[in-house]
Amino acid sequence: MKFLRSTLLVAAVASFTALRAQNAPPSTPDPAIKQMVEAISAKTLEEDIRKMVSFGTRHTLSDTKSKKRGIGAARNWVESEFKKYAKASGGRMKVEQDTFTVKPDGRRIDKPVVMANVMATLQGTDPNDKRIIIVSGHLDSRVTDVMNATADAPGANDDASGVALVMEMARVMASKQFPCTLIFVAVQGEEQGLYGSTHMAKRAKAEGWNIVGMLNNDIVGNSTGFDPEIKDPKHVRIFSEGVPANETPEEARVRRQLSSENDSPSRQLARYIKTTCEQYLNDFGVLIEYRPDRFLRGGDHTPFNQQGFTAVRFTEVNENFNHQHQDLRTENGIEYGDKPEFVDYEYLRKNTGVNLATMASLAWAPPAPQNVGVLTANLTNRTQLKWDAPAAGEKPAGYYVLMRETSSPVWQQKFFVTGTTADLPHSKDNFIFAVASVDAEGHESLPVTPKVVR
């Protein structure tokens, strides 16, 4: 069976070579994206984290009036930094604190609390391109007691690392022009129950945002785990849901029929991130985890999934729980607490690069094809696909048809076509297919898996 599979794939490769058009877009990295990735500064990331730590605590229930301590001071500082970056945008970057009130929940909110997500929105240059891409980290921090709003809670890695990553991306990307809109956001209330991201996801749903992808970064700055102690500065984990949280009964029926639980939009985004990382970062890789989040846990991408949006989570490979959700102390020679000296800033720089390259690649790509379908009217060993061009935004230079064996976790081959159909000499019994739009420079949209067209 292994030999048969290898033979099928070799035959597929040969066919792809014959079918691939001579005018396919370049597969080399975009120099502009590479330049932005190289502009990311580990020094700036460290400075931003140490500044956030200097506010003592950023607990959601902490002081909002002080200029030096608490969540209010931290929010105002992030807003002021975003406004500095916005000066390079030519007026296209709008900075705001999106405030909302949370009532006591009998759990982790014991009084009415005014919260705020700090947002920097870089408007797209194409008024017809309504796509939105979001990158986030959470600003709040905590110690052992989740209701302790007064003790020092540095939160250097959880999650000043994510917020610093978002800020550095905004700094580097503010002066660039993208056809669609990019949102850089530091959300509040993650530790108390994902309140900031829930507010944002519900707002996005109510206002009809066309979110292409949401990149959530939470605990992304430590390369040395504990229990067991494993150092891995060369990988980051990407968590993505398989079965969409808002799946309808009819969609569930089709998924069970086709066993397509590994091809959700969020899972496709995870694969896209892995491919982009390999293209733009040397000696660094993505580990795709086939779970919505860590075991029995959740993050700020979860509310977006619940609202039907494509969203994933970035997290370091091996968490160190001595430095996460801990009171500051030393016991039995072990130092506890989430301090800035426990962050690997070069590792964080690379994680920032993966996020930036992904966001820029998606933003410069044409919108994804629409109504992608696989034709099943005829009983045949061939696979016939058809789709519609994007209704708005940049017109694609063509499309990539992607293919992989049913047992493969990642795409193995792709070939370029200029039309909106493909007739493949490969059986849909043995391979999984998808279609992505591509521009003349090689920027690809997220791939779209076909629905059945009878």
FIPADO-653151 format. One line per 10 residues: number of its first residue (from 1); for each residue y, z, x of C-alpha. Coordinates in steps of 0.5 Angstrom, whole numbers, always signed. Layout:
N
NUM> Y/Z/X | ...;
This chain:
454
1> +0/+0/+0 | +5/+2/+6 | +3/-5/+9 | +4/-9/+2 | +11/-5/+1 | +13/-7/+8 | +11/-14/+7 | +15/-15/+1 | +21/-12/+4 | +21/-17/+10;
11> +20/-22/+5 | +26/-20/+1 | +30/-20/+8 | +28/-27/+9 | +30/-29/+2 | +37/-25/+3 | +38/-29/+9 | +37/-35/+6 | +41/-34/+0 | +47/-30/+3;
21> +54/-34/+3 | +57/-37/+9 | +64/-34/+7 | +61/-27/+6 | +67/-22/+7 | +67/-18/+14 | +62/-12/+15 | +66/-9/+21 | +71/-3/+19 | +78/-4/+17;
31> +82/-2/+23 | +87/+1/+18 | +82/+6/+15 | +80/+7/+22 | +87/+8/+25 | +88/+14/+19 | +81/+17/+21 | +83/+18/+28 | +90/+20/+26 | +87/+27/+23;
41> +89/+33/+27 | +84/+39/+28 | +90/+42/+31 | +94/+41/+24 | +88/+43/+20 | +87/+50/+24 | +95/+51/+23 | +94/+50/+16 | +88/+55/+15 | +92/+60/+19;
51> +98/+60/+15 | +94/+60/+8 | +90/+66/+11 | +97/+69/+13 | +98/+71/+5 | +93/+76/+6 | +90/+75/-1 | +90/+69/-5 | +86/+72/-11 | +87/+69/-17;
61> +89/+76/-20 | +94/+77/-14 | +101/+77/-14 | +105/+71/-16 | +112/+74/-15 | +112/+76/-7 | +114/+70/-2 | +109/+73/+3 | +103/+75/+0 | +98/+73/-6;
71> +97/+67/-10 | +104/+65/-12 | +106/+65/-5 | +100/+61/-3 | +101/+56/-8 | +109/+55/-7 | +107/+54/+1 | +102/+48/-1 | +107/+45/-6 | +113/+45/+0;
81> +108/+42/+5 | +106/+36/+0 | +114/+35/-1 | +114/+34/+6 | +109/+29/+6 | +112/+26/+0 | +118/+24/+4 | +114/+18/+7 | +112/+15/+1 | +118/+12/-1;
91> +118/+16/-8 | +111/+14/-10 | +108/+21/-9 | +110/+26/-14 | +109/+34/-13 | +108/+39/-18 | +105/+45/-20 | +101/+44/-26 | +101/+51/-30 | +96/+54/-35;
101> +95/+60/-38 | +88/+63/-38 | +86/+69/-43 | +82/+75/-42 | +75/+73/-42 | +71/+79/-41 | +68/+77/-35 | +73/+76/-29 | +79/+75/-32 | +82/+82/-35;
111> +89/+80/-37 | +93/+74/-39 | +94/+70/-32 | +98/+64/-31 | +95/+59/-26 | +97/+53/-23 | +94/+47/-19 | +98/+44/-14 | +98/+37/-14 | +101/+31/-10;
121> +100/+24/-14 | +101/+18/-10 | +102/+13/-15 | +99/+6/-14 | +103/+0/-13 | +99/-5/-18 | +101/-3/-25 | +95/-6/-28 | +90/-2/-24 | +89/+4/-28;
131> +84/+7/-23 | +85/+14/-20 | +81/+18/-14 | +81/+25/-14 | +80/+30/-7 | +80/+37/-8 | +79/+44/-5 | +80/+51/-8 | +86/+55/-6 | +84/+62/-9;
141> +80/+67/-5 | +76/+73/-6 | +72/+79/-2 | +66/+83/-4 | +68/+85/-11 | +70/+79/-15 | +75/+83/-19 | +79/+86/-12 | +86/+83/-12 | +89/+87/-7;
151> +84/+87/-1 | +85/+82/+5 | +81/+76/+3 | +82/+71/+9 | +78/+66/+5 | +79/+61/+12 | +73/+57/+10 | +72/+59/+3 | +76/+55/+1 | +82/+54/+6;
161> +78/+49/+10 | +78/+45/+3 | +85/+46/+2 | +87/+44/+9 | +83/+38/+9 | +86/+36/+2 | +93/+37/+5 | +91/+33/+12 | +89/+27/+8 | +96/+27/+4;
171> +100/+28/+10 | +96/+22/+13 | +96/+17/+7 | +103/+19/+4 | +106/+13/+8 | +100/+8/+6 | +100/+3/+0 | +94/+3/-5 | +93/-1/-11 | +91/+5/-15;
181> +93/+12/-16 | +91/+18/-11 | +91/+25/-13 | +91/+31/-8 | +90/+37/-11 | +89/+45/-9 | +86/+48/-15 | +86/+55/-17 | +81/+60/-21 | +75/+57/-18;
191> +72/+64/-16 | +74/+67/-23 | +70/+61/-26 | +72/+54/-24 | +79/+55/-29 | +83/+50/-25 | +78/+45/-24 | +76/+46/-32 | +83/+45/-34 | +84/+39/-30;
201> +78/+35/-32 | +80/+37/-39 | +87/+34/-38 | +84/+28/-35 | +79/+27/-41 | +85/+28/-46 | +89/+23/-43 | +84/+18/-42 | +85/+18/-34 | +80/+12/-31;
211> +77/+17/-25 | +73/+13/-21 | +71/+19/-16 | +72/+26/-15 | +71/+29/-8 | +70/+36/-9 | +71/+40/-2 | +68/+47/-2 | +66/+51/+5 | +67/+45/+9;
221> +69/+48/+16 | +63/+52/+19 | +58/+49/+23 | +54/+55/+25 | +50/+58/+19 | +46/+65/+19 | +39/+67/+17 | +37/+63/+20 | +42/+61/+25 | +43/+54/+26;
231> +48/+50/+29 | +49/+43/+26 | +56/+40/+28 | +54/+33/+26 | +52/+33/+19 | +55/+35/+12 | +52/+35/+5 | +53/+32/-1 | +51/+34/-8 | +51/+30/-14;
241> +48/+30/-21 | +42/+26/-22 | +42/+26/-30 | +49/+26/-33 | +51/+32/-36 | +54/+28/-42 | +48/+24/-43 | +47/+21/-50 | +40/+21/-53 | +40/+14/-53;
251> +42/+14/-45 | +36/+19/-44 | +31/+15/-48 | +33/+9/-43 | +33/+13/-37 | +26/+16/-38 | +24/+9/-40 | +26/+6/-33 | +26/+13/-29 | +33/+12/-27;
261> +35/+19/-26 | +36/+17/-19 | +42/+12/-20 | +47/+16/-24 | +54/+14/-22 | +55/+21/-18 | +49/+19/-14 | +52/+12/-13 | +58/+15/-10 | +54/+20/-6;
271> +50/+14/-3 | +57/+10/-2 | +60/+16/+2 | +54/+16/+7 | +55/+9/+8 | +62/+10/+9 | +61/+15/+14 | +56/+11/+18 | +61/+6/+18 | +67/+10/+21;
281> +65/+16/+24 | +61/+16/+30 | +55/+21/+31 | +56/+24/+25 | +52/+23/+18 | +52/+25/+11 | +46/+29/+8 | +45/+27/+1 | +42/+33/-3 | +39/+31/-10;
291> +42/+37/-14 | +48/+37/-18 | +50/+43/-13 | +47/+49/-9 | +41/+52/-12 | +43/+55/-19 | +51/+55/-16 | +57/+50/-18 | +63/+48/-16 | +70/+45/-18;
301> +66/+38/-19 | +62/+41/-24 | +67/+41/-30 | +69/+33/-28 | +61/+32/-29 | +61/+36/-36 | +67/+31/-38 | +63/+25/-36 | +67/+23/-30 | +63/+21/-23;
311> +64/+27/-18 | +61/+30/-12 | +61/+36/-8 | +62/+36/+0 | +59/+43/+3 | +57/+44/+10 | +50/+44/+12 | +48/+52/+13 | +53/+57/+10 | +54/+63/+13;
321> +54/+69/+8 | +56/+74/+13 | +63/+70/+13 | +63/+69/+5 | +65/+73/-1 | +65/+79/+4 | +70/+85/+5 | +73/+85/+12 | +68/+90/+16 | +64/+91/+22;
331> +57/+94/+21 | +51/+94/+26 | +55/+90/+31 | +56/+84/+26 | +63/+82/+24 | +64/+81/+16 | +69/+77/+13 | +72/+70/+12 | +76/+69/+18 | +80/+63/+22;
341> +76/+64/+28 | +69/+63/+25 | +72/+56/+23 | +70/+50/+27 | +76/+45/+27 | +73/+39/+30 | +67/+39/+25 | +73/+40/+19 | +76/+34/+22 | +70/+30/+22;
351> +69/+32/+15 | +76/+30/+13 | +75/+23/+16 | +69/+22/+12 | +73/+24/+5 | +79/+20/+8 | +75/+14/+9 | +71/+14/+3 | +78/+15/-1 | +81/+9/+2;
361> +75/+4/+2 | +75/+6/-6 | +82/+5/-7 | +83/-2/-3 | +77/-5/-6 | +77/-9/-13 | +75/-5/-19 | +68/-5/-20 | +64/-11/-24 | +63/-9/-32;
371> +57/-10/-37 | +52/-11/-31 | +46/-13/-34 | +39/-15/-32 | +36/-20/-37 | +29/-19/-40 | +28/-24/-45 | +23/-28/-41 | +16/-25/-38 | +17/-27/-30;
381> +17/-24/-23 | +24/-26/-22 | +30/-21/-23 | +36/-24/-27 | +43/-21/-27 | +49/-22/-30 | +56/-19/-30 | +63/-19/-32 | +69/-19/-27 | +74/-13/-28;
391> +79/-14/-33 | +85/-11/-29 | +87/-10/-22 | +85/-14/-16 | +81/-20/-17 | +74/-20/-13 | +73/-25/-7 | +66/-24/-10 | +60/-19/-11 | +55/-16/-7;
401> +48/-15/-10 | +45/-9/-7 | +37/-8/-7 | +32/-2/-5 | +25/-1/-6 | +24/+4/-12 | +22/+9/-7 | +28/+9/-2 | +33/+14/-3 | +39/+9/+0;
411> +40/+1/-1 | +37/-3/+4 | +39/-10/+3 | +45/-13/+0 | +47/-21/-1 | +54/-24/-3 | +55/-28/-9 | +62/-31/-11 | +60/-32/-19 | +58/-27/-24;
421> +50/-28/-24 | +44/-28/-20 | +37/-30/-20 | +33/-27/-15 | +26/-28/-13 | +24/-21/-13 | +21/-17/-18 | +25/-11/-22 | +18/-8/-22 | +18/-7/-14;
431> +26/-6/-13 | +32/-3/-16 | +39/-7/-16 | +46/-6/-17 | +52/-10/-17 | +59/-8/-13 | +66/-12/-13 | +68/-14/-6 | +75/-16/-3 | +76/-21/+2;
441> +77/-16/+7 | +70/-13/+6 | +72/-7/+1 | +67/-5/-4 | +67/-2/-10 | +62/+3/-13 | +56/+0/-15 | +54/-1/-22 | +47/-1/-24 | +45/-6/-29;
451> +43/-4/-37 | +38/-8/-40 | +40/-14/-44 | +34/-17/-48;
